[in-house]
């Protein structure tokens, strides 16, 4: 399975001149929601990710995702693993687990995102799981932006990765590409203007 081709075919791997939420500029942008708009593709990706996790031997009771981005990927992954699914959401800036979702003491919880860049949101959600007594046994994402070391991957963890070193991280593939500070952006130097993904219908 070639993750990059799946993203390209779904129109989820965008090329242009993007202003990222970090304030940096990039020639590429991943719109993971787009790759999941076809439920058949979502199911296939989740099955492949579940296979990696099962081959590793990870015991999972529950998958938990941070809303909104991780919910579709996490739900499909839970289905593929045959376990239940809950999500955490940000309320007034704080990641919380609400809606009657409960985590039992000792429950093995796998955290899931659509894509992990530094892992900040999913790490916050994992702390909520731990507060309720859950054991965070792993992190998972469809795609890895290349800052964190994943099981079976070639890349080493970068200082920007926020995921803990002692918990395995599973993803289907890596997407490495350069990001630039605005004043050093070669695309800006060529005269084009960065725009926020989503602001032009993407
Ligand atoms: Zn630029």
Boltz pocket constraint, residues with backbone or C-beta under 6 A from the ligand:
constraints:
  - pocket:
      binder: B
      contacts: [[A, 17], [A, 18], [A, 25], [A, 26], [A, 182], [A, 185], [A, 186], [A, 187], [A, 188], [A, 189], [A, 192], [A, 193], [A, 194]]
      max_distance: 6.0
